[in-house]
């Protein structure tokens, strides 16, 4: 049985930083592409960062977080990270991690290969609140 434990959310002032973590168990972590999503109140869920498997070694970011957020993975600790710097009030949302098997280990933030709730593994979500 796959288990996912998210941590690292909280309240931070604008300009501050947080690091989110997702630890997976019950799957062969290194085979899975990974991603981070967020959902703000009244808005649709959006993919913000994803990382392919080590063998593919690629990342992708949505424009609003490029240069501020960094996604990484530790295939020994079975943990996915999202380092968030320069946080803005508009980053306030519930953040979710996701893992899925994809051809070539490649991740996607949109299109048919994007992570899906009924197809892939998801964390329980962690609240990030950025005050102005």
Buried (B, 14 or more C-beta within 10 A) or exposed (E): EEEBBBEBBEEBEEEBEBBBBBBBEEBEBEBBBBBBBBBBEEEEBBBBBBBBBEEBEEBBBBEEBEEBBBBBBEBEEBBBBBBBBEBBEEBBBBBBBBBBBBEEBBBBBEEEBBBEEEEBBBBEBBEBBBEE
